[in-house]
Amino acid sequence: MKFPLTEDTLGKKLKAGTGLSVDCLTCKRKATLDVAELVKRLGPDHGAMLWSLIKVLFCQECRDAGRDDRNL
Ligand SMILES: [Zn+2]
């Protein structure tokens, strides 16, 4: 049985090599995420969808500037 390729976890995302990027709506900066680093931090079974990652992500530039840093 063959399932369609899904990249719903970080482990699958890393294997697929598609990468992951988010846009900060506050400073309009596009940040490319290091999937390998996220797998190390969160584990390969962690969800790779934005709503799974929003809890652990923030915009470094906005945090440094004291702005809302989770407006991704
Ligand atoms: Zn920002």
N, CA, C, O and the ligand as a Tripos MOL2 file, in Angstrom:
@<TRIPOS>MOLECULE
protein
  289   287    73     0     0
PROTEIN
NO_CHARGES

@<TRIPOS>ATOM
      1 N           0.8490   -1.1970    0.0000 N.3       1 MET1
      2 CA          0.0000    0.0000    0.0000 C.3       1 MET1
      3 C           0.8820    1.2420    0.0000 C.2       1 MET1
      4 O           1.8650    1.3370    0.7340 O.2       1 MET1
      5 N           0.4970    2.1850   -0.8440 N.am      2 LYS2
      6 CA          1.2920    3.3970   -0.9650 C.3       2 LYS2
      7 C           0.4770    4.6240   -0.5520 C.2       2 LYS2
      8 O          -0.6470    4.8310   -1.0090 O.2       2 LYS2
      9 N           1.0640    5.4070    0.3020 N.am      3 PHE3
     10 CA          0.3920    6.6320    0.7320 C.3       3 PHE3
     11 C           0.9820    7.8320   -0.0070 C.2       3 PHE3
     12 O           2.1670    7.8440   -0.3400 O.2       3 PHE3
     13 N           0.1730    8.8080   -0.2540 N.am      4 PRO4
     14 CA          0.7370   10.0190   -0.8850 C.3       4 PRO4
     15 C           1.7620   10.6800    0.0380 C.2       4 PRO4
     16 O           1.6600   10.6040    1.2620 O.2       4 PRO4
     17 N           2.7170   11.3070   -0.5600 N.am      5 LEU5
     18 CA          3.7680   11.9460    0.2270 C.3       5 LEU5
     19 C           3.2050   13.1500    0.9860 C.2       5 LEU5
     20 O           2.6770   14.0990    0.4050 O.2       5 LEU5
     21 N           3.3390   13.0670    2.2750 N.am      6 THR6
     22 CA          2.9330   14.2170    3.0750 C.3       6 THR6
     23 C           4.1350   14.6900    3.8760 C.2       6 THR6
     24 O           5.0220   13.9100    4.2210 O.2       6 THR6
     25 N           4.1430   15.9500    4.1540 N.am      7 GLU7
     26 CA          5.2580   16.5130    4.9140 C.3       7 GLU7
     27 C           4.7120   17.1790    6.1600 C.2       7 GLU7
     28 O           4.9920   18.3420    6.4540 O.2       7 GLU7
     29 N           3.9070   16.3830    6.8950 N.am      8 ASP8
     30 CA          3.2240   16.9690    8.0320 C.3       8 ASP8
     31 C           4.0400   16.9040    9.3200 C.2       8 ASP8
     32 O           3.6160   17.4290   10.3500 O.2       8 ASP8
     33 N           5.1960   16.2710    9.2700 N.am      9 THR9
     34 CA          6.0730   16.2950   10.4390 C.3       9 THR9
     35 C           7.4460   16.8010   10.0260 C.2       9 THR9
     36 O           7.7970   16.8000    8.8460 O.2       9 THR9
     37 N           8.2070   17.2280   11.0070 N.am     10 LEU10
     38 CA          9.5330   17.7760   10.7170 C.3      10 LEU10
     39 C          10.4630   16.7210   10.1190 C.2      10 LEU10
     40 O          11.2860   17.0270    9.2550 O.2      10 LEU10
     41 N          10.3280   15.4750   10.5830 N.am     11 GLY11
     42 CA         11.1700   14.4030   10.0760 C.3      11 GLY11
     43 C          10.9540   14.1870    8.5860 C.2      11 GLY11
     44 O          11.9110   14.0280    7.8280 O.2      11 GLY11
     45 N           9.6830   14.1830    8.1700 N.am     12 LYS12
     46 CA          9.3560   14.0020    6.7500 C.3      12 LYS12
     47 C           9.8130   15.1960    5.9350 C.2      12 LYS12
     48 O          10.2750   15.0600    4.8020 O.2      12 LYS12
     49 N           9.6750   16.3520    6.5260 N.am     13 LYS13
     50 CA         10.0820   17.5830    5.8670 C.3      13 LYS13
     51 C          11.5860   17.5620    5.5980 C.2      13 LYS13
     52 O          12.0490   17.9530    4.5270 O.2      13 LYS13
     53 N          12.3150   17.1050    6.5750 N.am     14 LEU14
     54 CA         13.7690   17.0390    6.4530 C.3      14 LEU14
     55 C          14.1510   16.0670    5.3360 C.2      14 LEU14
     56 O          15.0420   16.3510    4.5350 O.2      14 LEU14
     57 N          13.4810   14.9330    5.2900 N.am     15 LYS15
     58 CA         13.7280   13.9230    4.2630 C.3      15 LYS15
     59 C          13.3990   14.4640    2.8780 C.2      15 LYS15
     60 O          14.1360   14.2390    1.9180 O.2      15 LYS15
     61 N          12.2780   15.1840    2.7890 N.am     16 ALA16
     62 CA         11.8470   15.7150    1.5040 C.3      16 ALA16
     63 C          12.7620   16.8430    1.0450 C.2      16 ALA16
     64 O          12.8820   17.1200   -0.1480 O.2      16 ALA16
     65 N          13.4050   17.4910    2.0190 N.am     17 GLY17
     66 CA         14.3370   18.5560    1.6960 C.3      17 GLY17
     67 C          13.6860   19.7900    1.0950 C.2      17 GLY17
     68 O          14.3210   20.5320    0.3450 O.2      17 GLY17
     69 N          12.4080   20.0120    1.4260 N.am     18 THR18
     70 CA         11.6940   21.1220    0.8140 C.3      18 THR18
     71 C          11.9070   22.4450    1.5460 C.2      18 THR18
     72 O          11.6430   23.5180    1.0040 O.2      18 THR18
     73 N          12.3820   22.3510    2.7690 N.am     19 GLY19
     74 CA         12.6100   23.5760    3.5160 C.3      19 GLY19
     75 C          11.3300   24.1970    4.0170 C.2      19 GLY19
     76 O          10.2310   23.7360    3.7100 O.2      19 GLY19
     77 N          11.4880   25.2430    4.7890 N.am     20 LEU20
     78 CA         10.3520   25.8280    5.4700 C.3      20 LEU20
     79 C          10.6660   27.3030    5.6910 C.2      20 LEU20
     80 O          11.7380   27.6570    6.1830 O.2      20 LEU20
     81 N           9.7260   28.1450    5.3240 N.am     21 SER21
     82 CA          9.9850   29.5590    5.5730 C.3      21 SER21
     83 C           8.7180   30.2240    6.0800 C.2      21 SER21
     84 O           7.6060   29.8080    5.7560 O.2      21 SER21
     85 N           8.9030   31.2510    6.8710 N.am     22 VAL22
     86 CA          7.7700   31.9840    7.4130 C.3      22 VAL22
     87 C           7.9660   33.4710    7.1500 C.2      22 VAL22
     88 O           9.0900   33.9610    7.0450 O.2      22 VAL22
     89 N           6.8620   34.1610    7.0470 N.am     23 ASP23
     90 CA          6.9070   35.6030    6.8700 C.3      23 ASP23
     91 C           6.5230   36.2640    8.1770 C.2      23 ASP23
     92 O           5.5200   35.9080    8.7960 O.2      23 ASP23
     93 N           7.3250   37.2250    8.5900 N.am     24 CYS24
     94 CA          6.9660   38.0050    9.7670 C.3      24 CYS24
     95 C           6.0790   39.1400    9.2860 C.2      24 CYS24
     96 O           6.4850   39.9480    8.4510 O.2      24 CYS24
     97 N           4.8540   39.1980    9.8240 N.am     25 LEU25
     98 CA          3.9110   40.2160    9.3670 C.3      25 LEU25
     99 C           4.2030   41.5750    9.9730 C.2      25 LEU25
    100 O           3.6710   42.5900    9.5230 O.2      25 LEU25
    101 N           5.0430   41.5960   10.9850 N.am     26 THR26
    102 CA          5.3720   42.8650   11.6280 C.3      26 THR26
    103 C           6.4580   43.6190   10.8670 C.2      26 THR26
    104 O           6.3110   44.8090   10.5880 O.2      26 THR26
    105 N           7.5520   42.9270   10.5310 N.am     27 CYS27
    106 CA          8.6500   43.6230    9.8450 C.3      27 CYS27
    107 C           8.7900   43.1790    8.3900 C.2      27 CYS27
    108 O           9.7070   43.6130    7.6940 O.2      27 CYS27
    109 N           7.8710   42.3050    7.9260 N.am     28 LYS28
    110 CA          7.8510   41.8480    6.5310 C.3      28 LYS28
    111 C           9.1030   41.0790    6.1360 C.2      28 LYS28
    112 O           9.4430   40.9900    4.9560 O.2      28 LYS28
    113 N           9.7620   40.5440    7.1000 N.am     29 ARG29
    114 CA         10.9860   39.8230    6.8410 C.3      29 ARG29
    115 C          10.6380   38.3520    6.6300 C.2      29 ARG29
    116 O           9.7850   37.8000    7.3260 O.2      29 ARG29
    117 N          11.3020   37.7310    5.6710 N.am     30 LYS30
    118 CA         11.0830   36.3110    5.4270 C.3      30 LYS30
    119 C          12.2070   35.5390    6.0860 C.2      30 LYS30
    120 O          13.3840   35.7760    5.8160 O.2      30 LYS30
    121 N          11.8370   34.6280    6.9380 N.am     31 ALA31
    122 CA         12.8310   33.8340    7.6240 C.3      31 ALA31
    123 C          12.7700   32.4000    7.1210 C.2      31 ALA31
    124 O          11.7010   31.7900    7.0900 O.2      31 ALA31
    125 N          13.9110   31.8690    6.7300 N.am     32 THR32
    126 CA         13.9760   30.4740    6.3340 C.3      32 THR32
    127 C          14.3900   29.6610    7.5440 C.2      32 THR32
    128 O          15.3910   29.9510    8.1990 O.2      32 THR32
    129 N          13.6110   28.6550    7.8220 N.am     33 LEU33
    130 CA         13.8730   27.8640    9.0160 C.3      33 LEU33
    131 C          14.8630   26.7500    8.7150 C.2      33 LEU33
    132 O          14.8780   26.1770    7.6250 O.2      33 LEU33
    133 N          15.6750   26.4670    9.7000 N.am     34 ASP34
    134 CA         16.6110   25.3670    9.5890 C.3      34 ASP34
    135 C          15.9030   24.1020   10.0680 C.2      34 ASP34
    136 O          15.8060   23.8460   11.2690 O.2      34 ASP34
    137 N          15.4080   23.3130    9.1070 N.am     35 VAL35
    138 CA         14.6000   22.1320    9.4540 C.3      35 VAL35
    139 C          15.4190   21.1440   10.2850 C.2      35 VAL35
    140 O          14.9110   20.5670   11.2470 O.2      35 VAL35
    141 N          16.6730   20.9540    9.9160 N.am     36 ALA36
    142 CA         17.5300   20.0140   10.6520 C.3      36 ALA36
    143 C          17.6670   20.4360   12.1050 C.2      36 ALA36
    144 O          17.6730   19.6050   13.0130 O.2      36 ALA36
    145 N          17.7770   21.7510   12.3090 N.am     37 GLU37
    146 CA         17.9200   22.2760   13.6620 C.3      37 GLU37
    147 C          16.6230   22.0820   14.4550 C.2      37 GLU37
    148 O          16.6560   21.7690   15.6450 O.2      37 GLU37
    149 N          15.4940   22.2680   13.7880 N.am     38 LEU38
    150 CA         14.2000   22.0750   14.4360 C.3      38 LEU38
    151 C          13.9890   20.6150   14.8240 C.2      38 LEU38
    152 O          13.4470   20.3170   15.8880 O.2      38 LEU38
    153 N          14.4230   19.7120   13.9510 N.am     39 VAL39
    154 CA         14.3130   18.2800   14.2580 C.3      39 VAL39
    155 C          15.1190   17.9550   15.5060 C.2      39 VAL39
    156 O          14.6910   17.1750   16.3560 O.2      39 VAL39
    157 N          16.2940   18.5680   15.6000 N.am     40 LYS40
    158 CA         17.1440   18.3500   16.7760 C.3      40 LYS40
    159 C          16.4660   18.8620   18.0380 C.2      40 LYS40
    160 O          16.5130   18.2240   19.0900 O.2      40 LYS40
    161 N          15.8350   20.0230   17.9150 N.am     41 ARG41
    162 CA         15.2230   20.6670   19.0750 C.3      41 ARG41
    163 C          13.9000   20.0240   19.4630 C.2      41 ARG41
    164 O          13.6250   19.8230   20.6460 O.2      41 ARG41
    165 N          13.0750   19.6980   18.4590 N.am     42 LEU42
    166 CA         11.6900   19.3170   18.7300 C.3      42 LEU42
    167 C          11.4090   17.8440   18.4670 C.2      42 LEU42
    168 O          10.4000   17.3090   18.9260 O.2      42 LEU42
    169 N          12.2980   17.1910   17.7290 N.am     43 GLY43
    170 CA         12.0820   15.7920   17.3840 C.3      43 GLY43
    171 C          11.4330   15.6580   16.0210 C.2      43 GLY43
    172 O          10.7000   16.5480   15.5880 O.2      43 GLY43
    173 N          11.6990   14.5380   15.3330 N.am     44 PRO44
    174 CA         11.2080   14.3450   13.9640 C.3      44 PRO44
    175 C           9.6960   14.1780   13.8650 C.2      44 PRO44
    176 O           9.1290   14.3170   12.7810 O.2      44 PRO44
    177 N           9.0390   13.8820   14.9790 N.am     45 ASP45
    178 CA          7.5910   13.6560   14.9280 C.3      45 ASP45
    179 C           6.7880   14.9250   15.1920 C.2      45 ASP45
    180 O           5.5580   14.9120   15.1560 O.2      45 ASP45
    181 N           7.4960   16.0170   15.4560 N.am     46 HIS46
    182 CA          6.7940   17.2740   15.6860 C.3      46 HIS46
    183 C           6.1330   17.7340   14.3930 C.2      46 HIS46
    184 O           6.6960   17.5770   13.3100 O.2      46 HIS46
    185 N           4.9570   18.2940   14.5120 N.am     47 GLY47
    186 CA          4.2390   18.7680   13.3320 C.3      47 GLY47
    187 C           5.0160   19.8410   12.5930 C.2      47 GLY47
    188 O           5.6680   20.6860   13.2070 O.2      47 GLY47
    189 N           4.9410   19.8020   11.2730 N.am     48 ALA48
    190 CA          5.6730   20.7750   10.4610 C.3      48 ALA48
    191 C           4.7530   21.8610    9.9190 C.2      48 ALA48
    192 O           5.1900   22.7400    9.1770 O.2      48 ALA48
    193 N           3.4960   21.7980   10.2870 N.am     49 MET49
    194 CA          2.5730   22.8340    9.8430 C.3      49 MET49
    195 C           2.7950   24.0880   10.6930 C.2      49 MET49
    196 O           3.2590   24.0190   11.8310 O.2      49 MET49
    197 N           2.4550   25.2070   10.1170 N.am     50 LEU50
    198 CA          2.7370   26.4730   10.7890 C.3      50 LEU50
    199 C           2.0870   26.5520   12.1700 C.2      50 LEU50
    200 O           2.6830   27.0640   13.1180 O.2      50 LEU50
    201 N           0.8610   26.0420   12.2740 N.am     51 TRP51
    202 CA          0.1910   26.1310   13.5680 C.3      51 TRP51
    203 C           0.8310   25.2290   14.6250 C.2      51 TRP51
    204 O           0.6240   25.4260   15.8220 O.2      51 TRP51
    205 N           1.5970   24.2520   14.1840 N.am     52 SER52
    206 CA          2.3270   23.4200   15.1380 C.3      52 SER52
    207 C           3.6090   24.1050   15.5770 C.2      52 SER52
    208 O           4.1250   23.8640   16.6690 O.2      52 SER52
    209 N           4.1080   24.9590   14.7080 N.am     53 LEU53
    210 CA          5.4160   25.5660   14.9540 C.3      53 LEU53
    211 C           5.3200   26.9520   15.5630 C.2      53 LEU53
    212 O           6.2920   27.4680   16.1140 O.2      53 LEU53
    213 N           4.1440   27.5500   15.4610 N.am     54 ILE54
    214 CA          3.9930   28.9440   15.8740 C.3      54 ILE54
    215 C           4.3310   29.1290   17.3550 C.2      54 ILE54
    216 O           4.7430   30.2080   17.7820 O.2      54 ILE54
    217 N           4.1500   28.0570   18.1260 N.am     55 LYS55
    218 CA          4.4260   28.1390   19.5570 C.3      55 LYS55
    219 C           5.9130   28.2410   19.8550 C.2      55 LYS55
    220 O           6.3150   28.7850   20.8840 O.2      55 LYS55
    221 N           6.7240   27.7130   18.9450 N.am     56 VAL56
    222 CA          8.1610   27.6690   19.2240 C.3      56 VAL56
    223 C           8.9420   28.6740   18.3840 C.2      56 VAL56
    224 O          10.1520   28.8260   18.5460 O.2      56 VAL56
    225 N           8.2290   29.3640   17.4780 N.am     57 LEU57
    226 CA          8.9210   30.2920   16.5930 C.3      57 LEU57
    227 C           8.6740   31.7400   16.9950 C.2      57 LEU57
    228 O           7.6300   32.0840   17.5500 O.2      57 LEU57
    229 N           9.6380   32.5550   16.7060 N.am     58 PHE58
    230 CA          9.4450   33.9960   16.8680 C.3      58 PHE58
    231 C          10.4110   34.6980   15.9330 C.2      58 PHE58
    232 O          11.3690   34.1020   15.4410 O.2      58 PHE58
    233 N          10.1450   35.9730   15.6970 N.am     59 CYS59
    234 CA         11.0140   36.7530   14.8320 C.3      59 CYS59
    235 C          12.0980   37.4130   15.6770 C.2      59 CYS59
    236 O          11.8130   38.2410   16.5430 O.2      59 CYS59
    237 N          13.3370   37.0360   15.4140 N.am     60 GLN60
    238 CA         14.4460   37.5380   16.2260 C.3      60 GLN60
    239 C          14.5740   39.0550   16.1290 C.2      60 GLN60
    240 O          14.8540   39.7320   17.1190 O.2      60 GLN60
    241 N          14.3660   39.5750   14.9290 N.am     61 GLU61
    242 CA         14.5140   41.0220   14.7510 C.3      61 GLU61
    243 C          13.4760   41.8040   15.5340 C.2      61 GLU61
    244 O          13.7810   42.8250   16.1490 O.2      61 GLU61
    245 N          12.2330   41.3060   15.5020 N.am     62 CYS62
    246 CA         11.1750   42.0020   16.2300 C.3      62 CYS62
    247 C          11.3530   41.8430   17.7380 C.2      62 CYS62
    248 O          11.0600   42.7610   18.5030 O.2      62 CYS62
    249 N          11.8250   40.6960   18.1510 N.am     63 ARG63
    250 CA         12.0800   40.4930   19.5820 C.3      63 ARG63
    251 C          13.1490   41.4680   20.0590 C.2      63 ARG63
    252 O          13.0110   42.0830   21.1160 O.2      63 ARG63
    253 N          14.2060   41.6040   19.2810 N.am     64 ASP64
    254 CA         15.2820   42.5260   19.6340 C.3      64 ASP64
    255 C          14.7830   43.9560   19.6900 C.2      64 ASP64
    256 O          15.2490   44.7560   20.5000 O.2      64 ASP64
    257 N          13.8280   44.2730   18.8210 N.am     65 ALA65
    258 CA         13.3150   45.6380   18.7480 C.3      65 ALA65
    259 C          12.1610   45.8690   19.7130 C.2      65 ALA65
    260 O          11.6390   46.9800   19.7940 O.2      65 ALA65
    261 N          11.7570   44.8350   20.4460 N.am     66 GLY66
    262 CA         10.6880   44.9820   21.4050 C.3      66 GLY66
    263 C           9.3080   45.0060   20.7750 C.2      66 GLY66
    264 O           8.3410   45.4250   21.4120 O.2      66 GLY66
    265 N           9.2070   44.5510   19.5040 N.am     67 ARG67
    266 CA          7.9010   44.4930   18.8610 C.3      67 ARG67
    267 C           7.2760   43.1150   19.0800 C.2      67 ARG67
    268 O           7.8900   42.2120   19.6490 O.2      67 ARG67
    269 N           6.0350   42.9890   18.6080 N.am     68 ASP68
    270 CA          5.3810   41.6870   18.6390 C.3      68 ASP68
    271 C           6.1980   40.7190   17.7950 C.2      68 ASP68
    272 O           6.3340   40.9130   16.5870 O.2      68 ASP68
    273 N           6.7410   39.6810   18.4180 N.am     69 ASP69
    274 CA          7.6740   38.8200   17.7040 C.3      69 ASP69
    275 C           7.0450   37.5030   17.2410 C.2      69 ASP69
    276 O           7.7450   36.6280   16.7310 O.2      69 ASP69
    277 N           5.7340   37.3600   17.4170 N.am     70 ARG70
    278 CA          5.0890   36.1190   16.9850 C.3      70 ARG70
    279 C           3.9960   36.3740   15.9680 C.2      70 ARG70
    280 O           3.0660   35.5810   15.8220 O.2      70 ARG70
    281 N           4.1140   37.4550   15.2900 N.am     71 ASN71
    282 CA          3.1280   37.8150   14.2720 C.3      71 ASN71
    283 C           3.5560   37.2260   12.9370 C.2      71 ASN71
    284 O           3.8180   37.9490   11.9760 O.2      71 ASN71
    285 N           3.6220   35.9000   12.8940 N.am     72 LEU72
    286 CA          4.1790   35.2250   11.7270 C.3      72 LEU72
    287 C           3.0870   34.7370   10.7960 C.2      72 LEU72
    288 O           3.3800   34.1440    9.7580 O.2      72 LEU72
    289 ZN          9.7730   40.5950   12.4590 Zn       73 ZN73
@<TRIPOS>BOND
     1     1     2 1
     2     2     3 1
     3     3     4 2
     4     3     5 am
     5     5     6 1
     6     6     7 1
     7     7     8 2
     8     7     9 am
     9     9    10 1
    10    10    11 1
    11    11    12 2
    12    11    13 am
    13    13    14 1
    14    14    15 1
    15    15    16 2
    16    15    17 am
    17    17    18 1
    18    18    19 1
    19    19    20 2
    20    19    21 am
    21    21    22 1
    22    22    23 1
    23    23    24 2
    24    23    25 am
    25    25    26 1
    26    26    27 1
    27    27    28 2
    28    27    29 am
    29    29    30 1
    30    30    31 1
    31    31    32 2
    32    31    33 am
    33    33    34 1
    34    34    35 1
    35    35    36 2
    36    35    37 am
    37    37    38 1
    38    38    39 1
    39    39    40 2
    40    39    41 am
    41    41    42 1
    42    42    43 1
    43    43    44 2
    44    43    45 am
    45    45    46 1
    46    46    47 1
    47    47    48 2
    48    47    49 am
    49    49    50 1
    50    50    51 1
    51    51    52 2
    52    51    53 am
    53    53    54 1
    54    54    55 1
    55    55    56 2
    56    55    57 am
    57    57    58 1
    58    58    59 1
    59    59    60 2
    60    59    61 am
    61    61    62 1
    62    62    63 1
    63    63    64 2
    64    63    65 am
    65    65    66 1
    66    66    67 1
    67    67    68 2
    68    67    69 am
    69    69    70 1
    70    70    71 1
    71    71    72 2
    72    71    73 am
    73    73    74 1
    74    74    75 1
    75    75    76 2
    76    75    77 am
    77    77    78 1
    78    78    79 1
    79    79    80 2
    80    79    81 am
    81    81    82 1
    82    82    83 1
    83    83    84 2
    84    83    85 am
    85    85    86 1
    86    86    87 1
    87    87    88 2
    88    87    89 am
    89    89    90 1
    90    90    91 1
    91    91    92 2
    92    91    93 am
    93    93    94 1
    94    94    95 1
    95    95    96 2
    96    95    97 am
    97    97    98 1
    98    98    99 1
    99    99   100 2
   100    99   101 am
   101   101   102 1
   102   102   103 1
   103   103   104 2
   104   103   105 am
   105   105   106 1
   106   106   107 1
   107   107   108 2
   108   107   109 am
   109   109   110 1
   110   110   111 1
   111   111   112 2
   112   111   113 am
   113   113   114 1
   114   114   115 1
   115   115   116 2
   116   115   117 am
   117   117   118 1
   118   118   119 1
   119   119   120 2
   120   119   121 am
   121   121   122 1
   122   122   123 1
   123   123   124 2
   124   123   125 am
   125   125   126 1
   126   126   127 1
   127   127   128 2
   128   127   129 am
   129   129   130 1
   130   130   131 1
   131   131   132 2
   132   131   133 am
   133   133   134 1
   134   134   135 1
   135   135   136 2
   136   135   137 am
   137   137   138 1
   138   138   139 1
   139   139   140 2
   140   139   141 am
   141   141   142 1
   142   142   143 1
   143   143   144 2
   144   143   145 am
   145   145   146 1
   146   146   147 1
   147   147   148 2
   148   147   149 am
   149   149   150 1
   150   150   151 1
   151   151   152 2
   152   151   153 am
   153   153   154 1
   154   154   155 1
   155   155   156 2
   156   155   157 am
   157   157   158 1
   158   158   159 1
   159   159   160 2
   160   159   161 am
   161   161   162 1
   162   162   163 1
   163   163   164 2
   164   163   165 am
   165   165   166 1
   166   166   167 1
   167   167   168 2
   168   167   169 am
   169   169   170 1
   170   170   171 1
   171   171   172 2
   172   171   173 am
   173   173   174 1
   174   174   175 1
   175   175   176 2
   176   175   177 am
   177   177   178 1
   178   178   179 1
   179   179   180 2
   180   179   181 am
   181   181   182 1
   182   182   183 1
   183   183   184 2
   184   183   185 am
   185   185   186 1
   186   186   187 1
   187   187   188 2
   188   187   189 am
   189   189   190 1
   190   190   191 1
   191   191   192 2
   192   191   193 am
   193   193   194 1
   194   194   195 1
   195   195   196 2
   196   195   197 am
   197   197   198 1
   198   198   199 1
   199   199   200 2
   200   199   201 am
   201   201   202 1
   202   202   203 1
   203   203   204 2
   204   203   205 am
   205   205   206 1
   206   206   207 1
   207   207   208 2
   208   207   209 am
   209   209   210 1
   210   210   211 1
   211   211   212 2
   212   211   213 am
   213   213   214 1
   214   214   215 1
   215   215   216 2
   216   215   217 am
   217   217   218 1
   218   218   219 1
   219   219   220 2
   220   219   221 am
   221   221   222 1
   222   222   223 1
   223   223   224 2
   224   223   225 am
   225   225   226 1
   226   226   227 1
   227   227   228 2
   228   227   229 am
   229   229   230 1
   230   230   231 1
   231   231   232 2
   232   231   233 am
   233   233   234 1
   234   234   235 1
   235   235   236 2
   236   235   237 am
   237   237   238 1
   238   238   239 1
   239   239   240 2
   240   239   241 am
   241   241   242 1
   242   242   243 1
   243   243   244 2
   244   243   245 am
   245   245   246 1
   246   246   247 1
   247   247   248 2
   248   247   249 am
   249   249   250 1
   250   250   251 1
   251   251   252 2
   252   251   253 am
   253   253   254 1
   254   254   255 1
   255   255   256 2
   256   255   257 am
   257   257   258 1
   258   258   259 1
   259   259   260 2
   260   259   261 am
   261   261   262 1
   262   262   263 1
   263   263   264 2
   264   263   265 am
   265   265   266 1
   266   266   267 1
   267   267   268 2
   268   267   269 am
   269   269   270 1
   270   270   271 1
   271   271   272 2
   272   271   273 am
   273   273   274 1
   274   274   275 1
   275   275   276 2
   276   275   277 am
   277   277   278 1
   278   278   279 1
   279   279   280 2
   280   279   281 am
   281   281   282 1
   282   282   283 1
   283   283   284 2
   284   283   285 am
   285   285   286 1
   286   286   287 1
   287   287   288 2
@<TRIPOS>SUBSTRUCTURE
     1 MET1         2 RESIDUE 1 A MET
     2 LYS2         6 RESIDUE 1 A LYS
     3 PHE3        10 RESIDUE 1 A PHE
     4 PRO4        14 RESIDUE 1 A PRO
     5 LEU5        18 RESIDUE 1 A LEU
     6 THR6        22 RESIDUE 1 A THR
     7 GLU7        26 RESIDUE 1 A GLU
     8 ASP8        30 RESIDUE 1 A ASP
     9 THR9        34 RESIDUE 1 A THR
    10 LEU10       38 RESIDUE 1 A LEU
    11 GLY11       42 RESIDUE 1 A GLY
    12 LYS12       46 RESIDUE 1 A LYS
    13 LYS13       50 RESIDUE 1 A LYS
    14 LEU14       54 RESIDUE 1 A LEU
    15 LYS15       58 RESIDUE 1 A LYS
    16 ALA16       62 RESIDUE 1 A ALA
    17 GLY17       66 RESIDUE 1 A GLY
    18 THR18       70 RESIDUE 1 A THR
    19 GLY19       74 RESIDUE 1 A GLY
    20 LEU20       78 RESIDUE 1 A LEU
    21 SER21       82 RESIDUE 1 A SER
    22 VAL22       86 RESIDUE 1 A VAL
    23 ASP23       90 RESIDUE 1 A ASP
    24 CYS24       94 RESIDUE 1 A CYS
    25 LEU25       98 RESIDUE 1 A LEU
    26 THR26      102 RESIDUE 1 A THR
    27 CYS27      106 RESIDUE 1 A CYS
    28 LYS28      110 RESIDUE 1 A LYS
    29 ARG29      114 RESIDUE 1 A ARG
    30 LYS30      118 RESIDUE 1 A LYS
    31 ALA31      122 RESIDUE 1 A ALA
    32 THR32      126 RESIDUE 1 A THR
    33 LEU33      130 RESIDUE 1 A LEU
    34 ASP34      134 RESIDUE 1 A ASP
    35 VAL35      138 RESIDUE 1 A VAL
    36 ALA36      142 RESIDUE 1 A ALA
    37 GLU37      146 RESIDUE 1 A GLU
    38 LEU38      150 RESIDUE 1 A LEU
    39 VAL39      154 RESIDUE 1 A VAL
    40 LYS40      158 RESIDUE 1 A LYS
    41 ARG41      162 RESIDUE 1 A ARG
    42 LEU42      166 RESIDUE 1 A LEU
    43 GLY43      170 RESIDUE 1 A GLY
    44 PRO44      174 RESIDUE 1 A PRO
    45 ASP45      178 RESIDUE 1 A ASP
    46 HIS46      182 RESIDUE 1 A HIS
    47 GLY47      186 RESIDUE 1 A GLY
    48 ALA48      190 RESIDUE 1 A ALA
    49 MET49      194 RESIDUE 1 A MET
    50 LEU50      198 RESIDUE 1 A LEU
    51 TRP51      202 RESIDUE 1 A TRP
    52 SER52      206 RESIDUE 1 A SER
    53 LEU53      210 RESIDUE 1 A LEU
    54 ILE54      214 RESIDUE 1 A ILE
    55 LYS55      218 RESIDUE 1 A LYS
    56 VAL56      222 RESIDUE 1 A VAL
    57 LEU57      226 RESIDUE 1 A LEU
    58 PHE58      230 RESIDUE 1 A PHE
    59 CYS59      234 RESIDUE 1 A CYS
    60 GLN60      238 RESIDUE 1 A GLN
    61 GLU61      242 RESIDUE 1 A GLU
    62 CYS62      246 RESIDUE 1 A CYS
    63 ARG63      250 RESIDUE 1 A ARG
    64 ASP64      254 RESIDUE 1 A ASP
    65 ALA65      258 RESIDUE 1 A ALA
    66 GLY66      262 RESIDUE 1 A GLY
    67 ARG67      266 RESIDUE 1 A ARG
    68 ASP68      270 RESIDUE 1 A ASP
    69 ASP69      274 RESIDUE 1 A ASP
    70 ARG70      278 RESIDUE 1 A ARG
    71 ASN71      282 RESIDUE 1 A ASN
    72 LEU72      286 RESIDUE 1 A LEU
    73 ZN73       289 GROUP 0 **** ****
